[in-house]
Amino acid sequence: METTRLLTLAKQALLTFTVSLILFAPISGLVLEGFSFRNELTRAVLLAAVVAAGRVALSLVGMTAIGRKIASKVAGNGNGVTVMTGTEKSPVVILVLIFLAGLALPFFADKYFLGIAILALIYCLLGLGLNIVVGLAGLLDLGFVAFYAVGAYLLALGAQYLGLGFWSALIIAPFLAGLCGMILAFPVLKMHGDYLAIVTLGFGEIIRLVLNNWLEFTGGPNGASVPPPTLFGLEFTRTAKQGGVPLHDYFGIPYSADYKFWFIYLVLFLVVCLVVYAVERLRMMPLGRMWEALREDEIACRSLGVNHVFTKLTAFMLGASTGGLAGVFFAVHQGFVNPTSFTFFESALILAIVVLGGLGSTVGVIAAALVLTILPELLRDFAEYRVLVFGVLMVVMMIWKPRGLVRIQRPAFFPSSEPRDDTAPLSASPEVAR
Amino acid sequence: MNAPLLDVRNVTMRFGGIVANRDVSFSVARGSVTALIGPNGAGKTTMFNCITGFYRASEGQILLNGPAGPQDIGTLITRPVTGGSHLVTRAGIARTFQNIRLFKEMSVVENLLVAQHLVTANNLVSGVFRTPAFRRAEREAIDRAYHWLGEMNLTADANRLAGELPYGRQRRLEIARAMCTGPRLICLDEPAAGLNPAETHELSEVIQRLCKQHGQTVLVIEHDMGLVMRISDHVVVLDHGEVISDGTPAHVANDPAVIAAYLGVSEEEVEA
């Protein structure tokens, strides 16, 4: 018994060592020097040995009782969807704590970290928007970045031609992006799956190419500058440029460039909270249910009298609106937009956020957005291998948790005859909870 | 009120050169159970798809006699822009499917709530802010869902995923879901397919209860002759896309044309 175990361990170690040696030898074992290369194979052998040792350690842990428990826990959620029992505790306390922590963040974070946080929240917003389209309604949209661009360019060009400010753009952007979504979606929604994906991919590229080539209007590759935000006529610049009063003069405090980012962060944070609330409500609402039903089975939906075209259209428009909102924040944060920010890679990244988070799960999408924006920053030390690490993580995730980071929970419903308080939907009578 | 609820008049359905239904006429009386039977490939499901608005019949009319007078199913499907099979359901014809089509990753109650989308408050704003009207509509919808779950003996499974349920219960859930649309006519496509005898028996009770207690009109396609003979008031037999017999179960069971269609005929009879 013991010997066979040792034998399998040795086999595993040898196999791992060989495979990793084959991988590492060309990557780190041969160092280019001018036109020839230097032999550094000891490094590769060392790396392979480390990997093999890690494999053996993992196997040894897996043989213990604790290791087995962990393994079964990790692998145990094959289905990925559960229905709540109705007895879960309401997460209000945690949500309030997270909300307060989010509000307080700018007072502790430095400028660099705040910049990352703003970017992460923008991707949260994008992820939530695409989650409506892909996760809830099941429409594969590969050109989501187009709506992001619409929002960003609305602020940039609106300020240039119409004198729009940050706030007016923030209100107009969802409607304009939603309108664009409708214009795109109306002729193509009768298509299914892959065909829709191709059409949306084309749309995303069309928007980018128009922005790139319509020199007189959009500034082409040179981009367009975006005015800094204002708050009730108060400006965040050192001297007033938009006819208002600088914030620090008004309050009599010393000038700091950070105020602008604090302001953007706080507004963005509040908007994200509102969108999260709305999306969570949507899942409990008839409209959200119809989206999910459409994703599950379109024919059955039609047999129940659901107008599938209009229902898909609403999903597309609401998703696009959220993308437009994110675009406004992106523009005002960067202070400058140009078409290179809106390539297909962005669309793919947003889609990765949604898929990684678990299609349809709000918490998962937020977590994935934070991970996928903060991770590349943390990996700056491995700058050259960043994309590699990123890719490996994605592959590993998809193997271990193909249904995304967070298991989806469906709400439970109970008839009204039972004594329960309607304002607290998570409380339930004991005889129903099984 | 003597006009039949559903009147199928001279319907022909062609797919290219293939004629699936030729000149089919029959009617479904209010409050009755009508069975549509026939050998495999007789065109029963095609007929069903015409009635429920998934196909547009090539020729003929399918009339649903509602309170607002007769309505042609065909014109509902072909209405420009807004037309489609969903209008047929809204007119009052609900259906189930031969291979169960539930929303598998949604809970049982949610399946029934989706079916009630016409009576719930679909307004985005009212839902986000949980207005009293929205809450009342939701509560009523949930109660109606539980009512039908009770009728189908599914209350204990209310908060489970629909895909987790055993096959027989999925069948009943599909009927409950169709009933939640508040139909005037419910069309069941082979409801007993894949059920064991006990489940089939339970199903026949459910269908009879629908008919007797709720005055529901039922149109059913079925291969299980025992079930058909037990529950139906009126049987229509299709073979090769044509109606070969139409009448009470006893009449149909003794009709030589039906026996010939099911069992084939001996050589002497063909020559005769």
Interface residues (C-beta under 8 A of the other chain):
Chain A: N79 V81 T82 V83 M84 T85 G86 Y277 A278 R281 L282 M284 M285 P286 L287 R289 M290 E292 A293 E296 D297 I299 A300 C301 R302 S303 L304 G305 V306 N307 H308 V309 I408 R410 P411 A412 F413 F414 P415 S416 S417 D422 V432
Chain B: T52 F54 T82 G84 S85 H86 L87 T89 R90 A94 R95 F97 R101 L102 F103 K104 E105 M106 S107 V109 E110 N111 L113 V114 A115 H117 L118 T120 A121 N122 L124 G127 V128 R130 R135 R139 I142 D143 A145 Y146 A158 N159 R160 L161 R177 A178 T181
